[in-house]
Amino acid sequence: MSNSTCTDIVVVGSINADLTAKVQRHPEPGETLLGSGGTVSAGGKGANQAVAAAQLGAKVTMIGAVGTDQMAGEALTHMRQSGADMSAIAIVDGPTGLAIITVSDDGENSIIVIPGANASVTAEFVDKHSQLIENSGIVLLQGEIPADGFERAVDLSQGRVVINLAPVVSVGHVQLRRADPLLVNEHEGALVLDMLGTPATTSDPQGLVAELLNQGFASVVMTLGAEGALVGTPGQLTEIPTPKIQAVDTTGSGDAFAGALVAKLSEGAGLIEAATFAARVGAYAATKPGAQASYPTLTTELPSIIH
Ligand code: RIB
């Protein structure tokens, strides 16, 4: 579908420079390990999702901020080529958001985020882009900007709100319940239930999706890594398979899933079709190092689901 017929997507979120070290295994508390790598690349959950969606042909505008340091250039390298509209990205005094990432031999990552310029994406900042948000068909949010900026973006939205609450931070319950879908992994799903004051009574993913739906979400998409994903709507739960791949680096593969999901939704696809496509995109991203550097374009051959 040509992107002139797509719904506009606005991503209000973080932009980071990712400083990545490769290690055989993750260090224990108090332990020093030798690693390799030390490269800086483009990241941030907001930027990753915007780039993923734009590279798949969606019409995307990014609202966010970078600092005045050299990291800003690194953080925006991929977005510049992705086709995303960057005119609502501000440059604010101080450092760009920085993520310190370790990736182990089995492809698993651990991440610490220092917000830097992302901390300036407040309600006042978001208000400057009120028209853009009001006119967009889909607003996509994560948990790496201040809660008041997140909440204002939801309040301004007149279309669909997709929320990937990663990390799970405290945000207004009214705004959070606008999510359609709420996109979380199992761990985040349980934390969201805690935040809503109704702790999970199960660790079973299907049960968690049911409990989230009971909290009033119109739809829930739960990513389960190598096990695929679940799509839940009231009265219906669908298992989404994922291709079997050899994971090299899972950094940003959840963001690739989120970007692909909204890209498909913006074309008018239903949630199950969109999640099925997103699972293949997320799996592809895990086969390559880095976040945005691992994302496919429209011409990439994605791994297939073998039943
Ligand atoms: O989801 C992966 C992302 O989390 C990284 O790119 C890092 O910047 C953090 O935001």
Residues whose N, C-alpha, C, O or C-beta is under 5 A from the ligand:
A	BS01	RIB	N16 D18 G43 G44 K45 A99 T251 G252 D255 A291
